[in-house]
Amino acid sequence: MKKSYQKIKPQKRQKPHLRLGTIALLLLVFLGVGSSAWQLWKLHVSVEQQINQLTQQKEGLMQQEKSLHEEIAELNTPSYVEQLAREQLGLVKHGEILISPKN
């Protein structure tokens, strides 16, 4: 008996076919991820702007606090208290006579 040898042809690999549904699903996933990334970026920019604005506001308030502390220190000096007592209350030192102009 004679054996016949058949040439075995290598099978061609089939190219994977992407179905339309798979492509649509991948497109939706990419759109969802892209949309989320865009929203996160916008949120990040907004937060950075708020941080900068609040930092500037804080610096302004700290300057105002410093000037108020300086004013409080000035108002508590004995010479300023004496000046206010003389000008606003008409008080005089012992032995002084108050002379005020007529209106």
One Martini backbone bead per residue (centre of mass of N, CA, C, O) as a GRO file, in nm:
protein
  103
    1MET     BB    1   0.096   0.039   0.022
    2LYS     BB    2   0.044   0.359  -0.058
    3LYS     BB    3   0.159   0.651   0.052
    4SER     BB    4   0.009   0.957   0.085
    5TYR     BB    5   0.125   1.272   0.060
    6GLN     BB    6   0.018   1.553   0.211
    7LYS     BB    7   0.003   1.874   0.192
    8ILE     BB    8   0.030   2.093   0.446
    9LYS     BB    9  -0.137   2.367   0.497
   10PRO     BB   10  -0.113   2.647   0.632
   11GLN     BB   11  -0.296   2.818   0.837
   12LYS     BB   12  -0.471   3.087   0.834
   13ARG     BB   13  -0.497   3.359   1.005
   14GLN     BB   14  -0.738   3.512   1.150
   15LYS     BB   15  -0.868   3.803   1.155
   16PRO     BB   16  -0.980   4.011   1.369
   17HIS     BB   17  -1.311   4.093   1.412
   18LEU     BB   18  -1.466   4.387   1.442
   19ARG     BB   19  -1.731   4.477   1.569
   20LEU     BB   20  -1.954   4.723   1.587
   21GLY     BB   21  -2.015   4.696   1.891
   22THR     BB   22  -1.722   4.711   1.991
   23ILE     BB   23  -1.657   4.985   1.877
   24ALA     BB   24  -1.880   5.137   2.022
   25LEU     BB   25  -1.788   5.064   2.309
   26LEU     BB   26  -1.505   5.188   2.293
   27LEU     BB   27  -1.599   5.473   2.226
   28LEU     BB   28  -1.761   5.516   2.488
   29VAL     BB   29  -1.527   5.478   2.680
   30PHE     BB   30  -1.347   5.706   2.571
   31LEU     BB   31  -1.555   5.930   2.615
   32GLY     BB   32  -1.585   5.894   2.920
   33VAL     BB   33  -1.289   5.941   2.995
   34GLY     BB   34  -1.257   6.217   2.859
   35SER     BB   35  -1.481   6.362   3.012
   36SER     BB   36  -1.366   6.319   3.295
   37ALA     BB   37  -1.095   6.458   3.246
   38TRP     BB   38  -1.210   6.736   3.174
   39GLN     BB   39  -1.360   6.786   3.442
   40LEU     BB   40  -1.110   6.762   3.625
   41TRP     BB   41  -0.953   6.994   3.499
   42LYS     BB   42  -1.161   7.217   3.553
   43LEU     BB   43  -1.162   7.178   3.859
   44HIS     BB   44  -0.863   7.236   3.905
   45VAL     BB   45  -0.864   7.526   3.799
   46SER     BB   46  -1.077   7.635   3.995
   47VAL     BB   47  -0.923   7.571   4.257
   48GLU     BB   48  -0.671   7.739   4.194
   49GLN     BB   49  -0.818   8.011   4.180
   50GLN     BB   50  -0.929   8.004   4.469
   51ILE     BB   51  -0.658   7.989   4.611
   52ASN     BB   52  -0.544   8.255   4.505
   53GLN     BB   53  -0.770   8.437   4.612
   54LEU     BB   54  -0.742   8.354   4.917
   55THR     BB   55  -0.448   8.437   4.948
   56GLN     BB   56  -0.491   8.737   4.891
   57GLN     BB   57  -0.701   8.784   5.112
   58LYS     BB   58  -0.519   8.701   5.347
   59GLU     BB   59  -0.302   8.918   5.308
   60GLY     BB   60  -0.493   9.158   5.348
   61LEU     BB   61  -0.588   9.078   5.636
   62MET     BB   62  -0.306   9.083   5.765
   63GLN     BB   63  -0.252   9.382   5.714
   64GLN     BB   64  -0.496   9.485   5.869
   65GLU     BB   65  -0.419   9.362   6.141
   66LYS     BB   66  -0.154   9.512   6.174
   67SER     BB   67  -0.272   9.801   6.168
   68LEU     BB   68  -0.461   9.757   6.412
   69HIS     BB   69  -0.240   9.698   6.620
   70GLU     BB   70  -0.098   9.969   6.588
   71GLU     BB   71  -0.343  10.142   6.667
   72ILE     BB   72  -0.381  10.025   6.950
   73ALA     BB   73  -0.104  10.106   7.056
   74GLU     BB   74  -0.151  10.412   7.013
   75LEU     BB   75  -0.418  10.441   7.186
   76ASN     BB   76  -0.259  10.334   7.464
   77THR     BB   77  -0.122  10.587   7.501
   78PRO     BB   78  -0.100  10.845   7.719
   79SER     BB   79  -0.088  11.085   7.517
   80TYR     BB   80  -0.350  11.011   7.360
   81VAL     BB   81  -0.546  11.009   7.597
   82GLU     BB   82  -0.496  11.304   7.671
   83GLN     BB   83  -0.580  11.431   7.405
   84LEU     BB   84  -0.874  11.327   7.408
   85ALA     BB   85  -0.955  11.455   7.678
   86ARG     BB   86  -0.914  11.748   7.585
   87GLU     BB   87  -1.080  11.755   7.312
   88GLN     BB   88  -1.356  11.589   7.388
   89LEU     BB   89  -1.389  11.656   7.722
   90GLY     BB   90  -1.233  11.913   7.848
   91LEU     BB   91  -0.985  11.842   8.000
   92VAL     BB   92  -0.766  11.914   8.279
   93LYS     BB   93  -0.520  11.996   8.460
   94HIS     BB   94  -0.394  12.068   8.746
   95GLY     BB   95  -0.417  12.428   8.732
   96GLU     BB   96  -0.575  12.460   8.480
   97ILE     BB   97  -0.718  12.665   8.219
   98LEU     BB   98  -1.000  12.683   8.024
   99ILE     BB   99  -0.994  12.802   7.685
  100SER     BB  100  -1.268  12.901   7.483
  101PRO     BB  101  -1.406  12.976   7.204
  102LYS     BB  102  -1.635  13.156   7.049
  103ASN     BB  103  -1.907  13.103   6.814
   0.00000   0.00000   0.00000
